[in-house]
Amino acid sequence: MSLSIVPYNEVTAEYAAIEGEGDGSLEYWRRAHWNYFSRECKRIGREPTESMSVICSVFEVLHVLPPPSEANPSIERTSPGERGAASHVKR
């Protein structure tokens, strides 16, 4: 597992590809995450900036639990041994 705190505008194309959302491009990552971070910043009374700190984590999936129900088959499942990633705005 790795964890880094970087300015939003310094997140790399490599990280965007590991996170794997949309088409995996940095452009898609920035657009989707700007929308998300904007909503989250508004919720806590802040304004997003290009230099805001973002927590980027990369991890290996060790085990995948079965879903509690098949009610949402659109959720993507990751296989054990694959890498995953998640991003968060640092408060």
N, C-alpha and C positions, 0 to 999 in steps of 0.2 A: 504494500500500500504506500502511496505517496500523497503528500498534501503540500500545496503551495498557496501562498497568498500573493496575488498579482493584480496590478491595475486592470480594469476591464479592457482597456484598449491594448493591453499587452498579452492577452490570452492568445495562444498560438494555434495555427492550423492543425498541428499534430494533436493538441488537446481536443479541439473541436471534433476531429475525426475519431478519437478514442471515445468521446462521449456519444457519438454516433446518432445524433438526432437529425431528423430531416434527411438531407442529402449528404450529411457529414462534412460540409464545407464550413470554413470560418465565417463566410458571409451569412449563411443560414444561422449558425450559432449566434452570431452577434445580433441579428435581427430578432430571433426568437427570445434570446435572453434579455435583450434590452426591453422588450415588451413585458416580460415576466418581472425583471428587476424594477422596472418603472412602477408596476402595480404594487410590489412589495415595499418599495421606498415610500410611495404615497401612503400606504397603510400605516407606516411607522413615522410619518411626518417628515420625510426626507425627500430630497430631489436627487435623481440619479445623475452621475457625471461620468465622463469618459475615463476619469482617473480613479473612480471608486474602487475600493479593494474587493476582490472576488476570491473566494476560497475555492480552489480547484483540487478535487481528490480523484485519485485513480486507484482502483482496487481489483482484486481477483475474486471472481465468484467461486465460492467453495461448495455451496449446496443450494439447490433450487427447491423450495417447498411447493407442494401442489397448491393450486389456488383454492380458497375456501369454498368457492362455487364457480361454476362455469358462466356466471352472469355477465362477465365482461371478457369475452374472448379476444378483444382488440388489444389487450395488454401484451406487450412483447415480453417474451421470456428469454432469459440469458442462460446459457449452458454452463455447467461447472467448468472451470479452467479459463473461461473467457474473461477479458478485462471489461470493466465498467467504469463509469465516471459520473460525477455529480458536481454541480457548481452552486455556490450560494453567495449572497452579498454579505460581506462582513459588517456587522453592526458597530 
